[in-house]
Amino acid sequence: MNIPKKNSNLYTLVKHYKQSHDYTKLRSQTQRDYSNILNRAMMTKIEDKVLSNIQVKNLSRRTFKVAYDTWLDRGVRTANMTHSVLRKVLNYGIDLEILPVNPIVGIQKQPENARNTTWTPQQVKTFLDTAYGEFKWRNIGLIVHMAYEFVQRVGDMRELTWDCIDFDKKLLTLEQSKRRATVFLPIEENLFDMLRNQHQDFDFQKYVAPSLRTNLSGYKPYNKYEVSKHVNAIKSASGLPKGLYAMDMRRTGVTQMVDA
């Protein structure tokens, strides 16, 4: 692929970055997260243009100030993640000598308020009853159920594979994606029954709770945006507050264990 030039647009630089060693050395999930963030960022409207079509030589601090303010409409965390990923892409442009400075540097990121939201036991039950009541939501329900019972990150549960589960010992062996620590977690009876039923239906592929939307390469894990979309649909169907997120399940599990 030809190296981008100063008159290339930002989309060309992003595309080249995705083929660089900087990008390919990232974990596969991180690559998918970066790709999703960049795809959304490229569609940001800057006056009469979209960000992807602006030439590299015309990128300015003002460009990214306008863009960042737009990203804030989707939430502070989303805006800050987009800022961080694009900063890496633009630093890559400096390495290619098509940018003299990084125009996003200096755009002040908004502080993120620490979340302390937890689910009540009844809210957890209502969510799981609704999710398990519809086949289209069953795997989402299982992902959230495991995050709650195992007190682990939703991302690790999304990508969980059958070889991590010992049905004879009722034990989950998990290498955590963030800390790279290996943990051994007993499986409580209700969750074990769900996993055993799930294994009967999905043991022909490697993921415990795969996306039901398949492609030519077979079954894949849900990405975090799909999980968020389905979780919101389940909350709406069950009358639960919008402010509850799947990622709060880990905090909920920890809080309930401490209280117990």
Secondary structure, DSSP 8 states (H G I E B T S, - for coil): -----TTSBHHHHHHHHTTSHHHHTS-HHHHHHHHHHHHHHHT-EETTEEGGGSBGGG--HHHHHHHHHHHGGG-HHHHHHHHHHHHHHHHHHHHTTS-SS-TTTT--------------HHHHHHHHHHHHTSHHHHHHHHHHHHHHHHT--HHHHHT-BGGGEETTTTEEEEE-TTT--EEEEE--HHHHHHHHHHHHHHTTSSBSS--S--BTTB-----HHHHHHHHHHHHHHHT--TT--TTHHHHHHHHHHHH-
